[in-house]
Amino acid sequence: MAMRARKKIHAPRRGLMSNNVNTFDEMWDVLASSLREIHTKNASSLSFEELYRKAYRIVLMGKCGDLYEQVKQLEGEWLGQEIQKRITASITSSLLLAKEPVDVKDQSNERRAAGEKFLSVLREAWEDHQLCMGMITDVLMYMDRVVTTEHRKPSIYVATMAIFRDCVIRSNVRSDSDSVVGDVLKDTVLFMIQLERAGHVIERPLIRHCIYMLEGLYETITEEESSKLYLTMFEPAFIETSRSFYRTEGQRILEMADAATFCKIASNRIAEERERCLYTLSTLTESKIKDVLDEELISRHIAEVVNLEGTGVRSMIDNDRVDVLASVYELNSRVDKKKTPLTLAVQKRIVEMGQEINASATSAQSAKPVEKETNGDKKSEKEKEKEKPMNQQTMSAIKWVDDILALKSKFDRIWKESFKQDQGMEGAMMNSFSEFINSNPRSSEYLSLFFDENLKKGIKGKTESEVDSLLDNGITLLRYVKDKDLFETYYKKHLSRRLLMKRSVSMDAERQMISKMKVEVGNQFTQRLESMFRDMTVSDDLTSSYKDHIKKTGDPDQKKVDLEINVLTSTMWPMEIMSNNKDGEVQLPCIFPKEIESTKQSFEQFYLSKHSGRKLSWQASMGTADIRATFQRSNGKVQRHELNVSTYAMVILVLFNDVPAGESLTYEEIQARTRIPNHDLIRNLQSLAVAPKTRVLKKEPMSKDVKPTDKFFFNHDFQSPFMKVRIGVVSGGANKVENQDQRKETEQKMNEERGASIEAAVVRIMKQRKKLVHSQLMNEVLSQLSGRFSPNINMVKKRIESLIDREYLERVAEEPPTYGYIA
């Protein structure tokens, strides 16, 4: 408000109180003359105490109201005759060309100079008026007190500010014109701002002083905040012209610049307008000009900027333009808390890049292998798929995970550096990763193979910390996988091979991995995996106890075979390991060599003596053996090697101890003497007789395929530079991507397990709720199972029907459909 600080009022000293009784007119003439001297800056010779005394006496005479009105009249005459003329004289024709600012490209130095001169004259008039009224108010201090308290009128300072408003700001520029000085002031300031927006340097302090004037003048004598001339006369025009400018500016930038340039210019404009409000105009306008910028410059164009072909968010992501993405985020955040255009663009690009990774993995899986026809036989597509090298399929699966981790790392950086770790953006990005990861039906299998590769022995070029970091990253991908039960199935299968074939980096690393999964997906998920580790620990203790038992008995026959045993809990390990039925073929017990059979029976007696009532089922397909082999070469030299082979391969090789040199065994004879299942026998014979570096047997005829009529000889001329030779099983010893038949079998088993889980969930819910509407039951079942897999609606319905048929549930005759629990 245009108020001055209230001072303590003192009565004039007695010595200065004249006994001469002057009339009001005489004393006013003296005061009026002195007030004019103050306005003309000749106040140095005046006695302000004498003037104060005269004003004091006038008030005591009861003429306070007359004095108040006379001062107002004098100020009105001074402002209207002297100041108004001075100001209008500074207004040249160039300032009256248009009420709206002209195009800055066509502006002349004349208008700019004229504007600065006009503003300077107006500023000087305002500052002089404030200074003079400050001095005059001091003289009339006693009058002010009486006027404001007894007469309920505004102070003389406030009253003369209103006079300045009416006699100067609202005065006509010309007698023949409707334009007033305030209009010229408004247009001139807007023109200067237009110049500055076009890149010119303007006199900010000069404009700022004129804005101070408008903030100090009010529409009403009561001086409410909302009645400031700045808010009523100038600001609406400023906001309107700014709106028009930025509407045009936004379109202009969009047409001539790329997305990055648009963001840079927009950010600069935002900073400029904020600075303009701080140092040129008023902070009262800051929020309003912000709304204009947000609406005209950002909201109208942000979606188009985000999706600009070749330079939009897609290009920024592809080229790692985290700085520009940060600008887009800032702009979008100003107008939309959800950042909808940016969020959708980022999500779309994540899914696109993810689908490219999926397509690459799919093409690698379906790539045709190099065809090698043997004996002119043409093979079916299914046979060709089975013959694809394991690495071609498995490495493409591992690459799929590596590519996703690289993509995740890329977007993690964008999220941290560009999106300020925005939780909403993080959730949207997670949803997009989940979308494309789960669109790959083999995602669970691929992720498990990735873990398998990094937990196996013999990882080249990676330190322990690097492997640990990779596993941590893989765990983060696990949270995106919806079918966690399917992942558990594959992980359990792959883990079993690592444990039983001793291919893990270390047991500590395996347990650490289980702990990480427990933190990520819960204790229920890892219970079976932990049971597998307990079996391995118990088996180590059992093996040690058995060896101590043999030493104590002193049985020389049992000392010939060094046995290491793994006793597995049948319900905790993968079915394909524990089952006696593989590929639809009933598996009869393998016929072991007599030395092995003796050791086998010895262990059974030892084990059952400690655990009566249990049953041991021997699974030779997962075992290994170290055997010493002597090769009597044709040149007379004897070569000995230690062979590491599968248990089945050991059984096959021991048969040749009783085969004279030069004689052979046919495939059918080997199968009859060992009862090794056909699929396992073929793979082991291929490893022993076909693989180039491990041909400890010779095959006739020599070919890649093994047929029932093939003959096998012991290869006395086998050579290897190594004393210890490891003979792996062809396509059997390593974890690999499933073929179509295996995939169908896994899906079938998975559906059976899921059906059981659905039934358990339904019974659990109904047992607690007793009676439930169909829709509520469906929702609760889906909610309970969503942590492990995404239940199929039709499967849930079928399982409910099955429970009704088996009288676990019953239909209740109500609307809508309702079920009841049968105790």
RACOR-V954715 format. One record per residue. RES is the residue in one letter. PHI is phi in whole degrees, 0 to 359 (999 if undefined). Layout:
res: [RES	RES]
phi: [PHI	PHI]
This chain:
res: [M	A	M	R	A	R	K	K	I	H	A	P	R	R	G	L	M	S	N	N	V	N	T	F	D	E	M	W	D	V	L	A	S	S	L	R	E	I	H	T	K	N	A	S	S	L	S	F	E	E	L	Y	R	K	A	Y	R	I	V	L	M	G	K	C	G	D	L	Y	E	Q	V	K	Q	L	E	G	E	W	L	G	Q	E	I	Q	K	R	I	T	A	S	I	T	S	S	L	L	L	A	K	E	P	V	D	V	K	D	Q	S	N	E	R	R	A	A	G	E	K	F	L	S	V	L	R	E	A	W	E	D	H	Q	L	C	M	G	M	I	T	D	V	L	M	Y	M	D	R	V	V	T	T	E	H	R	K	P	S	I	Y	V	A	T	M	A	I	F	R	D	C	V	I	R	S	N	V	R	S	D	S	D	S	V	V	G	D	V	L	K	D	T	V	L	F	M	I	Q	L	E	R	A	G	H	V	I	E	R	P	L	I	R	H	C	I	Y	M	L	E	G	L	Y	E	T	I	T	E	E	E	S	S	K	L	Y	L	T	M	F	E	P	A	F	I	E	T	S	R	S	F	Y	R	T	E	G	Q	R	I	L	E	M	A	D	A	A	T	F	C	K	I	A	S	N	R	I	A	E	E	R	E	R	C	L	Y	T	L	S	T	L	T	E	S	K	I	K	D	V	L	D	E	E	L	I	S	R	H	I	A	E	V	V	N	L	E	G	T	G	V	R	S	M	I	D	N	D	R	V	D	V	L	A	S	V	Y	E	L	N	S	R	V	D	K	K	K	T	P	L	T	L	A	V	Q	K	R	I	V	E	M	G	Q	E	I	N	A	S	A	T	S	A	Q	S	A	K	P	V	E	K	E	T	N	G	D	K	K	S	E	K	E	K	E	K	E	K	P	M	N	Q	Q	T	M	S	A	I	K	W	V	D	D	I	L	A	L	K	S	K	F	D	R	I	W	K	E	S	F	K	Q	D	Q	G	M	E	G	A	M	M	N	S	F	S	E	F	I	N	S	N	P	R	S	S	E	Y	L	S	L	F	F	D	E	N	L	K	K	G	I	K	G	K	T	E	S	E	V	D	S	L	L	D	N	G	I	T	L	L	R	Y	V	K	D	K	D	L	F	E	T	Y	Y	K	K	H	L	S	R	R	L	L	M	K	R	S	V	S	M	D	A	E	R	Q	M	I	S	K	M	K	V	E	V	G	N	Q	F	T	Q	R	L	E	S	M	F	R	D	M	T	V	S	D	D	L	T	S	S	Y	K	D	H	I	K	K	T	G	D	P	D	Q	K	K	V	D	L	E	I	N	V	L	T	S	T	M	W	P	M	E	I	M	S	N	N	K	D	G	E	V	Q	L	P	C	I	F	P	K	E	I	E	S	T	K	Q	S	F	E	Q	F	Y	L	S	K	H	S	G	R	K	L	S	W	Q	A	S	M	G	T	A	D	I	R	A	T	F	Q	R	S	N	G	K	V	Q	R	H	E	L	N	V	S	T	Y	A	M	V	I	L	V	L	F	N	D	V	P	A	G	E	S	L	T	Y	E	E	I	Q	A	R	T	R	I	P	N	H	D	L	I	R	N	L	Q	S	L	A	V	A	P	K	T	R	V	L	K	K	E	P	M	S	K	D	V	K	P	T	D	K	F	F	F	N	H	D	F	Q	S	P	F	M	K	V	R	I	G	V	V	S	G	G	A	N	K	V	E	N	Q	D	Q	R	K	E	T	E	Q	K	M	N	E	E	R	G	A	S	I	E	A	A	V	V	R	I	M	K	Q	R	K	K	L	V	H	S	Q	L	M	N	E	V	L	S	Q	L	S	G	R	F	S	P	N	I	N	M	V	K	K	R	I	E	S	L	I	D	R	E	Y	L	E	R	V	A	E	E	P	P	T	Y	G	Y	I	A]
phi: [999	277	241	253	298	284	254	288	263	246	288	300	298	301	295	267	278	281	278	287	270	275	282	302	296	295	290	293	301	295	297	298	299	292	295	294	297	298	294	270	63	241	270	294	269	277	259	292	290	296	295	300	297	294	297	299	295	299	296	295	284	85	256	303	296	296	299	303	290	295	296	300	295	299	294	296	294	296	292	287	266	266	289	300	296	298	288	295	293	277	269	270	297	295	277	251	298	202	286	267	300	281	300	295	292	260	291	253	299	297	292	296	296	297	295	296	295	301	297	296	296	294	300	298	298	295	295	296	298	296	295	296	290	295	292	295	298	297	294	260	300	292	300	303	296	291	298	284	268	266	264	57	249	293	299	297	296	296	297	284	293	293	295	300	301	283	276	245	295	261	281	291	289	226	294	260	231	274	291	247	303	300	295	296	300	300	295	294	296	297	296	297	294	298	298	295	296	275	105	276	264	238	276	299	300	297	294	300	294	291	293	304	300	294	287	268	249	231	287	245	288	277	56	291	302	287	262	300	300	301	280	267	257	262	301	303	293	297	295	293	293	294	299	296	297	284	295	287	298	300	293	297	297	297	282	252	231	273	296	297	294	303	297	295	295	298	296	296	298	298	295	297	293	295	295	296	293	284	242	241	256	219	294	299	267	302	292	285	290	298	298	297	299	298	282	277	268	254	304	293	235	298	296	291	297	301	256	302	295	87	227	285	300	303	294	299	294	298	257	55	275	295	293	289	299	297	294	299	300	299	295	295	295	296	247	207	299	275	50	304	301	294	301	296	294	295	300	299	291	300	296	299	293	293	294	296	296	299	296	296	293	295	294	292	291	265	299	286	287	291	278	234	277	247	56	73	280	266	255	287	298	296	294	297	297	293	270	299	302	303	298	300	275	292	293	292	293	293	296	303	292	302	294	292	297	296	294	297	298	299	282	297	296	299	298	284	270	256	254	54	54	297	293	296	294	299	297	295	293	298	298	291	298	299	298	281	295	281	285	270	296	256	301	297	294	298	294	295	295	298	297	300	299	276	258	281	292	82	289	263	75	234	280	299	292	293	297	298	295	298	294	300	295	297	298	296	289	299	293	279	285	282	272	290	293	291	299	300	300	292	296	295	296	291	297	300	293	297	290	287	262	55	248	282	302	192	293	297	295	296	292	297	295	297	297	295	292	297	296	282	238	104	292	300	294	258	301	293	296	294	295	296	292	297	300	294	294	298	294	299	295	294	299	297	295	294	296	296	296	296	298	289	285	69	288	292	294	286	285	289	244	266	261	241	244	239	263	251	285	301	279	256	253	303	299	292	276	273	284	260	232	234	55	77	254	291	266	280	302	293	270	273	303	300	295	289	298	297	295	300	293	298	292	300	298	297	292	290	292	264	227	292	94	269	231	261	241	278	247	290	293	255	268	227	212	251	232	263	237	248	246	269	290	293	273	94	283	249	236	246	223	257	258	259	226	288	300	297	295	298	298	295	294	296	303	284	295	257	257	300	301	90	263	225	237	276	303	294	293	297	294	292	279	242	60	291	305	306	295	284	296	299	295	288	292	297	293	276	237	247	304	304	266	228	276	279	240	249	237	231	287	282	200	287	278	248	242	303	269	295	251	231	241	285	270	292	266	302	229	205	287	252	290	260	239	261	247	280	275	301	54	222	276	245	286	210	292	290	278	297	295	296	298	297	296	297	297	296	296	295	295	295	294	293	300	295	295	296	298	298	294	299	297	299	292	291	295	277	269	70	218	207	291	307	297	292	298	300	298	291	297	298	293	293	266	297	289	253	197	265	296	280	303	296	295	298	298	296	290	296	299	296	293	293	298	268	63	271	232	219	277	258	286	222	243	288	309	226	243	237	270	261	289]
